[in-house]
Structure formats: structure tokens, C-alpha cells
């Protein structure tokens, strides 16, 4: 279904997401329309592994240390897009950075391994609560979804912590599943300079 250009709802380690294949013409725009999401807000890529992140952008020392410590899991890294990497500008909100995450759930990791980095956003209308199971996805998004992978009730829990590693030093954009103190501890152990205050 993803190879055919469809929108698929799938379970992740927190909430359900909706995804398209990265090379689907107009696919990311379809995700935005389905969610009624503002076009200046980028969509993250779910990945199979840290090595797949390196095919998308620059994993500097900070990003690599954090990925080693917290992937798979609730950490989204914002990295500088690779110069020779073709990513639709609508995915990145028009910028040169991209959010990447390796989730702690086999469904998105397996799909990303087969298809490449998977543009994925939460299965809801922007500003509304996320769907917690297949029935809610159907009620919220209806005919906009081509296939739902029913993994039972969503695990829930806090959203991923977002760390921007695209500048001169790592910056916490959103604290969520991983506390700032844990990030600082890993970066200190790796000898990476940062200004993250626990």
C-alpha cells in the first residue's frame, strides 16, 4: 500500500501515526491535508536504525552520542539535511533540517527498513487528541486513510524529546520522554560541549 502511494496508519511506541512512502508524489502534502496541519510545520522521518539516519543528514558527535544512548526510543533529533539528499521541502517546512527518530516499536522500523525513511505524523487532526486505537483513527480520519495496521491500543506516554543538533551545539526543543538531565549526562560522558541545563 505504501509503495502504491497510499496513506497508512500504524502503531508506534507512543501513539498511532499516519505515514506515506518518501518518494510518493504529493504524499506528504496529503498528510498535511488529512491532518489540517499548517504547512510551515515539518514532519519527522521514522527510521529503522542509526545508520539510516546517516543517509538523510549529518549526525554530528552530539547526535551520534544521543542516538546511541536513546534509540530506539523517545528521542527525535533535528539534523542538518545532507547536501546530496533529495527530501521534499514540504517535509522540512522549507528549511535545511530534518527531524529523525528510531521508534521503540517493530512496525515502523520494519517498514522503514523495507522502504527507507518514513514520513510519519500523529494520527489526528492538528490540535486534537491523538487516536488511541484503530476505531478512533477510522472515526477521526475516515476515508483519508488507505490502510490501518491494527496494533491494538496505543501505548501512550509522553511525546518524544526533541533535540536540535543542527547548530553549534545541541539544544532541547521539547522535553518529553527523555529528561534534560539524562541528555546532559550522556553528552558529558561523551565529552560533547552543550548548554543543556538539567
C-alpha positions as CSV (number, residue, x, y, z in Angstrom):
1,X,0.0,0.0,0.0
2,X,2.8,2.4,0.8
3,X,4.7,1.6,-2.4
4,X,1.4,2.3,-4.3
5,X,1.3,5.8,-2.8
6,X,-1.3,5.1,0.0
7,X,-1.6,6.6,3.4
8,X,-1.2,4.0,6.1
9,X,-1.9,4.3,9.9
10,X,0.5,2.4,12.0
11,X,1.3,1.9,15.7
12,X,4.4,3.4,17.2
13,X,5.9,3.3,20.7
14,X,3.7,6.2,21.8
15,X,0.6,7.0,19.6
16,X,-0.6,5.8,16.2
17,X,1.0,7.6,13.3
18,X,0.0,8.1,9.6
19,X,2.7,7.6,7.1
20,X,3.5,7.7,3.3
21,X,6.5,6.5,1.4
22,X,9.0,9.3,1.0
23,X,9.0,9.1,-2.8
24,X,5.2,9.2,-3.2
25,X,4.4,12.2,-5.4
26,X,2.2,14.6,-3.3
27,X,2.2,12.1,-0.4
28,X,3.5,14.5,2.3
29,X,1.1,17.2,1.1
30,X,-1.7,14.6,1.5
31,X,-0.6,14.0,5.2
32,X,-0.8,17.8,5.8
33,X,-4.3,18.0,4.2
34,X,-5.5,15.0,6.2
35,X,-4.3,16.4,9.5
36,X,-5.2,20.0,8.5
37,X,-1.6,20.8,9.6
38,X,0.0,24.2,8.9
39,X,2.5,23.9,6.0
40,X,5.3,25.5,8.0
41,X,5.5,22.7,10.5
42,X,7.7,19.9,9.3
43,X,7.1,16.2,9.6
44,X,9.6,13.8,11.1
45,X,11.1,10.7,9.5
46,X,10.8,7.4,11.3
47,X,13.9,5.2,10.7
48,X,14.9,1.6,11.1
49,X,18.4,2.4,12.6
50,X,21.0,5.0,13.3
51,X,22.8,4.0,10.1
52,X,19.7,5.0,8.2
53,X,19.8,8.5,9.8
54,X,23.2,9.0,8.2
55,X,21.7,8.5,4.8
56,X,19.4,11.5,5.5
57,X,21.7,14.1,7.1
58,X,24.7,14.9,9.2
59,X,25.0,13.0,12.5
60,X,27.5,15.1,14.4
61,X,29.2,13.9,17.7
62,X,26.2,15.1,19.8
63,X,23.6,13.4,17.6
64,X,25.6,10.2,17.5
65,X,26.0,10.0,21.2
66,X,22.4,10.7,21.9
67,X,21.2,8.2,19.3
68,X,23.5,5.5,20.7
69,X,22.0,6.1,24.2
70,X,18.3,6.5,23.4
71,X,17.5,4.8,20.1
72,X,15.2,3.0,19.7
73,X,13.1,5.3,21.9
74,X,11.5,8.6,22.6
75,X,14.1,10.9,21.1
76,X,13.7,13.0,17.9
77,X,16.9,14.5,16.6
78,X,16.9,17.5,14.3
79,X,19.9,17.2,12.0
80,X,21.2,19.1,9.0
81,X,19.9,17.6,5.8
82,X,22.6,16.1,3.6
83,X,23.6,18.3,0.7
84,X,23.0,15.5,-1.9
85,X,19.8,14.2,-0.2
86,X,16.6,14.8,-2.1
87,X,13.9,15.5,0.6
88,X,10.7,17.3,-0.4
89,X,10.9,20.9,1.0
90,X,7.3,20.4,2.3
91,X,8.6,17.8,4.7
92,X,11.1,20.2,6.3
93,X,8.9,23.2,6.4
94,X,11.2,24.8,3.7
95,X,14.3,24.6,5.9
96,X,17.5,22.6,5.6
97,X,17.0,20.5,8.7
98,X,15.0,17.3,9.2
99,X,13.7,15.5,12.3
100,X,14.6,11.8,12.6
101,X,13.7,9.1,15.1
102,X,14.1,5.4,15.6
103,X,10.9,4.3,17.5
104,X,10.8,1.5,20.0
105,X,8.2,-0.4,18.0
106,X,8.8,-3.1,15.3
107,X,6.1,-1.9,12.9
108,X,7.6,1.5,11.8
109,X,11.2,0.1,12.0
110,X,10.4,-2.8,9.7
111,X,8.6,-0.6,7.2
112,X,11.4,1.9,7.2
113,X,13.9,-0.9,6.7
114,X,12.0,-2.1,3.6
115,X,11.0,1.3,2.2
116,X,13.6,3.8,3.5
117,X,12.9,6.7,5.9
118,X,9.2,7.0,6.5
119,X,7.5,10.5,6.8
120,X,5.1,10.0,9.8
121,X,3.0,12.3,11.9
122,X,0.5,11.5,14.6
123,X,-2.9,10.1,13.6
124,X,-5.1,13.0,14.5
125,X,-6.4,16.4,13.2
126,X,-4.0,19.1,14.3
127,X,-4.7,20.5,17.7
128,X,-6.9,17.5,18.6
129,X,-6.1,14.4,20.8
130,X,-4.3,11.6,19.1
131,X,-6.2,8.5,18.1
132,X,-5.6,5.6,20.6
133,X,-6.8,2.7,18.5
134,X,-7.9,1.7,15.0
135,X,-11.5,2.5,15.6
136,X,-10.6,6.1,16.6
137,X,-8.4,6.5,13.6
138,X,-11.3,5.5,11.4
139,X,-13.7,7.9,13.1
140,X,-11.2,10.8,13.0
141,X,-9.7,10.4,9.6
142,X,-12.1,8.1,7.8
143,X,-11.7,7.8,4.0
144,X,-8.4,9.7,4.1
145,X,-6.7,6.5,5.3
146,X,-6.0,3.7,2.8
147,X,-4.9,1.1,5.4
148,X,-4.8,0.8,9.2
149,X,-2.3,-1.6,10.8
150,X,-4.2,-2.5,13.9
151,X,-1.7,-3.0,16.7
152,X,-4.3,-2.8,19.5
153,X,-4.5,0.2,21.9
154,X,-1.7,2.7,21.7
155,X,0.9,2.5,24.4
156,X,0.6,6.3,25.1
157,X,3.0,8.1,27.3
158,X,4.8,11.4,26.7
159,X,5.8,12.6,23.3
160,X,9.4,12.3,22.2
161,X,12.0,14.7,23.4
162,X,13.3,16.9,20.6
163,X,16.9,17.9,20.4
164,X,18.2,20.2,17.7
165,X,21.7,19.1,16.7
166,X,21.9,21.2,13.5
167,X,23.7,24.2,15.0
168,X,26.8,24.9,17.0
169,X,25.6,22.8,20.0
170,X,22.6,20.6,20.9
171,X,19.5,22.5,22.1
172,X,16.4,20.9,23.6
173,X,13.4,22.0,21.5
174,X,10.8,20.0,23.5
175,X,11.3,18.0,26.7
176,X,9.2,14.8,26.7
177,X,10.0,11.1,27.2
178,X,13.7,11.8,28.0
179,X,14.6,14.3,30.7
180,X,17.1,17.1,30.0
181,X,19.3,15.7,32.9
182,X,19.6,12.4,31.1
183,X,20.6,14.2,27.8
184,X,23.2,16.2,29.7
185,X,24.6,13.1,31.4
186,X,25.2,11.3,28.0
187,X,26.7,14.4,26.4
188,X,29.0,14.9,29.4
189,X,30.1,11.3,29.3
190,X,30.8,11.7,25.5
191,X,32.8,14.9,26.1
192,X,30.4,16.9,24.0
193,X,30.1,20.6,24.8
194,X,26.5,21.7,25.4
195,X,24.3,24.2,27.3
196,X,21.5,21.8,28.3
197,X,20.6,22.6,31.9
198,X,19.2,19.6,33.8
